[in-house]
Amino acid sequence: MKVISIEEEYEHYGVIVKVRESRKVGYVPLCDVEVLNKKDSNYRHVREYVVWFANQ
């Protein structure tokens, strides 16, 4: 799954991102996204958001 863009923010779901997997496009909360490769430059940023959102 690849994040294409940041779409909106909702009170209960947080930041919503537009994603693509193969030919399918959809929307998921960023707090439900996990970067699997710990060496990826986005790993730390996404992980920090997920932890922050969970502790609200």
Backbone as a chain_set.jsonl record, in Angstrom:
{"seq": "MKVISIEEEYEHYGVIVKVRESRKVGYVPLCDVEVLNKKDSNYRHVREYVVWFANQ", "coords": {"N": [[0.857, -1.161, 0.0], [0.557, 2.218, -0.801], [0.88, 5.53, 0.261], [-0.774, 8.198, -1.16], [-1.647, 10.85, -0.841], [-2.339, 13.401, 1.649], [-5.474, 13.847, 2.969], [-7.837, 14.849, 4.67], [-8.811, 15.969, 7.994], [-10.321, 14.497, 10.766], [-12.195, 14.667, 13.781], [-12.587, 12.258, 15.289], [-11.17, 10.332, 13.866], [-8.739, 11.339, 13.145], [-6.009, 12.26, 11.011], [-6.704, 11.681, 7.634], [-5.614, 9.642, 5.009], [-5.04, 9.279, 1.516], [-4.772, 6.292, -0.225], [-3.101, 3.815, -2.296], [-3.3, 0.593, -3.641], [-2.181, -1.737, -5.743], [-4.45, -1.522, -8.294], [-6.433, -0.4, -6.864], [-7.893, 2.294, -5.063], [-8.191, 4.078, -2.052], [-9.247, 5.31, 1.208], [-7.761, 5.808, 4.364], [-7.379, 6.045, 7.944], [-4.54, 7.752, 9.181], [-3.552, 6.909, 11.587], [-3.887, 4.197, 11.512], [-1.97, 3.231, 9.879], [1.062, 1.528, 9.209], [4.512, 1.695, 8.956], [6.592, -0.593, 7.659], [9.331, -1.001, 7.18], [11.926, -0.21, 9.149], [14.034, 1.411, 8.532], [13.162, 3.215, 6.723], [12.599, 6.591, 5.791], [10.197, 7.69, 6.626], [9.318, 6.202, 8.738], [9.776, 6.901, 11.537], [8.303, 9.306, 11.783], [5.636, 8.606, 11.166], [5.206, 6.661, 13.127], [5.472, 8.2, 15.482], [3.239, 9.873, 15.19], [1.159, 7.978, 15.35], [1.458, 7.035, 17.989], [1.096, 9.446, 19.393], [-1.578, 10.051, 18.632], [-2.957, 7.892, 19.732], [-2.696, 8.436, 22.432], [-4.277, 10.588, 23.007]], "CA": [[0.0, 0.0, 0.0], [1.329, 3.449, -0.9], [0.118, 6.738, 0.556], [-0.724, 9.12, -2.289], [-1.789, 12.222, -0.364], [-3.055, 13.652, 2.897], [-6.766, 14.371, 2.535], [-8.583, 15.658, 5.637], [-8.666, 15.606, 9.405], [-11.578, 14.347, 11.475], [-11.997, 14.623, 15.225], [-12.517, 10.897, 15.832], [-10.294, 9.474, 13.077], [-7.454, 11.992, 12.905], [-5.654, 12.565, 9.63], [-7.087, 10.661, 6.652], [-4.721, 9.642, 3.854], [-5.472, 8.564, 0.317], [-3.804, 5.222, -0.474], [-3.285, 2.988, -3.497], [-2.735, -0.748, -3.622], [-2.436, -2.22, -7.104], [-5.315, -0.56, -8.996], [-7.465, 0.075, -5.933], [-7.623, 3.531, -4.338], [-9.099, 4.221, -0.92], [-8.898, 6.265, 2.264], [-7.59, 5.19, 5.674], [-6.809, 6.935, 8.958], [-3.087, 7.622, 9.306], [-3.255, 6.178, 12.822], [-3.954, 2.766, 11.207], [-0.893, 2.919, 8.933], [2.322, 1.114, 9.82], [5.647, 1.608, 8.044], [7.232, -1.84, 8.067], [10.779, -0.878, 7.108], [12.36, 0.74, 10.17], [15.05, 2.298, 7.956], [12.463, 4.178, 5.858], [12.624, 7.942, 6.369], [8.877, 8.013, 7.176], [9.003, 5.313, 9.86], [9.728, 7.614, 12.809], [7.239, 10.308, 11.771], [4.333, 7.923, 11.244], [5.129, 6.016, 14.448], [5.218, 9.248, 16.471], [1.844, 10.295, 15.048], [0.307, 6.893, 15.854], [1.554, 7.044, 19.452], [0.457, 10.669, 19.845], [-3.023, 9.948, 18.425], [-3.46, 6.901, 20.69], [-2.655, 8.981, 23.787], [-5.131, 11.774, 23.14]], "C": [[0.905, 1.226, 0.0], [0.413, 4.635, -0.607], [0.34, 7.717, -0.59], [-0.761, 10.563, -1.806], [-2.477, 12.252, 0.994], [-4.347, 14.348, 2.507], [-7.398, 15.335, 3.523], [-8.238, 15.243, 7.05], [-10.046, 15.575, 10.047], [-11.291, 14.177, 12.956], [-11.778, 13.209, 15.744], [-11.523, 10.0, 15.108], [-8.923, 10.077, 12.839], [-7.251, 12.292, 11.435], [-6.028, 11.381, 8.734], [-6.156, 10.777, 5.45], [-5.332, 8.838, 2.713], [-4.381, 7.553, -0.022], [-4.131, 4.474, -1.768], [-2.597, 1.654, -3.269], [-3.154, -1.42, -4.921], [-3.263, -1.174, -7.841], [-6.368, 0.06, -8.094], [-6.992, 1.331, -5.206], [-8.643, 3.641, -3.214], [-8.569, 5.221, 0.086], [-8.811, 5.535, 3.588], [-7.068, 6.228, 6.669], [-5.302, 6.694, 9.074], [-2.717, 6.842, 10.554], [-3.331, 4.665, 12.623], [-2.856, 2.318, 10.257], [0.358, 2.534, 9.712], [3.389, 1.034, 8.733], [6.468, 0.412, 8.507], [8.753, -1.753, 8.096], [11.249, 0.197, 8.081], [13.419, 1.703, 9.66], [14.44, 3.334, 7.012], [12.416, 5.533, 6.554], [11.289, 8.338, 7.001], [8.525, 7.207, 8.423], [8.8, 6.093, 11.151], [8.556, 8.586, 12.87], [5.856, 9.668, 11.903], [4.165, 7.283, 12.612], [4.827, 7.039, 15.535], [3.778, 9.742, 16.399], [0.909, 9.248, 15.641], [0.306, 6.888, 17.379], [0.851, 8.289, 19.997], [-1.074, 10.562, 19.754], [-3.635, 8.985, 19.451], [-3.539, 7.464, 22.104], [-3.484, 10.241, 23.976], [-6.25, 11.515, 24.097]], "O": [[1.904, 1.266, 0.718], [-0.686, 4.734, -1.153], [1.475, 8.028, -0.95], [-0.005, 11.405, -2.291], [-3.101, 11.283, 1.426], [-4.316, 15.343, 1.783], [-7.486, 16.529, 3.239], [-7.481, 14.3, 7.277], [-10.838, 16.505, 9.893], [-10.266, 13.612, 13.339], [-10.88, 12.982, 16.554], [-11.072, 9.003, 15.674], [-8.023, 9.379, 12.371], [-8.208, 12.547, 10.704], [-5.709, 10.231, 9.037], [-5.932, 11.872, 4.933], [-6.042, 7.855, 2.927], [-3.205, 7.908, -0.098], [-5.259, 4.494, -2.259], [-1.471, 1.589, -2.775], [-4.341, -1.641, -5.163], [-2.812, -0.039, -7.996], [-7.111, 0.946, -8.516], [-5.838, 1.421, -4.786], [-9.819, 3.332, -3.402], [-7.566, 5.894, -0.155], [-9.685, 4.731, 3.912], [-6.392, 7.18, 6.278], [-4.852, 5.548, 9.064], [-1.679, 6.181, 10.585], [-2.877, 3.916, 13.489], [-2.811, 1.15, 9.869], [0.674, 3.132, 10.741], [3.191, 0.381, 7.708], [6.984, 0.407, 9.625], [9.392, -2.369, 8.949], [11.0, 1.383, 7.864], [13.677, 2.721, 10.301], [15.139, 4.236, 6.552], [12.215, 5.608, 7.766], [11.256, 9.241, 7.836], [7.534, 7.503, 9.09], [7.758, 5.961, 11.794], [7.886, 8.682, 13.898], [5.014, 10.142, 12.666], [3.085, 7.358, 13.198], [4.011, 6.777, 16.419], [3.16, 10.003, 17.432], [-0.031, 9.591, 16.357], [-0.752, 6.75, 17.994], [0.092, 8.196, 20.961], [-1.78, 10.939, 20.69], [-4.716, 9.248, 19.977], [-4.366, 7.015, 22.898], [-3.389, 10.891, 25.017], [-7.073, 12.397, 24.338]]}, "num_chains": 1, "name": "protein.A"}
